[in-house]
Amino acid sequence: MQVTLISEITCPECGFKSEEEMPVDACQFFYQCNNCKVVLKPKQGDCCVFCSYGTHKCPPLQTNKSCC
């Protein structure tokens, strides 16, 4: 299975979108928007900001492994 490492993350505060590379061996719990500078945290039930605000789930979930 091919794992996508680039995800477009969308800030829920200002709508700014940015393509970011996801870590393959860790969850990213915080992400600062490049536009409005708000710090994003995962939504309840999600393991990382990419699972909450990205176009692709994090690499561990893409390969059906547990995350964090």
N, C-alpha and C positions, 0 to 999 in steps of 0.2 A: 504494500500500500504506500502510495506517495504522500508524504507529509508536506503541507503548505506551511512555510515559515514566515511569509509576509501576510500581514493582516491590515486592513484599513480600519483604523479605530476612529470612531465618531464621538466627539464630546457632546454629552447630553445638555450641557449648559449653553453652548454657543453654536453647536452644529459643525464646528471645524473638523475636517477629516485629514488624517495623516497616515501614510503607509509606514508601518513599523515592522521590524524583524522581531519575532517572538523567540524567547529563550527556549531551548529544547530540553533543558534539565532542571528547570525551576519555574515556579509560578511567579507572575508579576502582579503583586498586590496593589501597587500604586502606579499611577501614570499622571504626569502633569501635562495638561493641554498646552500645545505650543502657541495657541492664540490667546486664550483668556486666562491661562495660568492656573485654573482650578485643578485640584488634585482629585483624580478619579479613584474610587475604590470599587471592588467587585460588588455586584448586586447580591442580595441574600440568596444563598443556594449555589452561586457560581464560585469557581475556585480562583479566578484571576480576572483582570480587567479586559483581557482579550475575549474571554467567554461572555462577558457582559456587554462590551461595546464594540467588539471587532467583527469583521466579516467572516472570520474563521475561528473556530475553537482552538484552544492551545494544543500543541503537538501531542502531549500525553493523551488527551481525550480523542484526538484524531485517530490514534492507534489503539483505542479501546483499553487504555491503561488508566489506572487511578491517577488522579492529579493531586499533588501536594499531600 
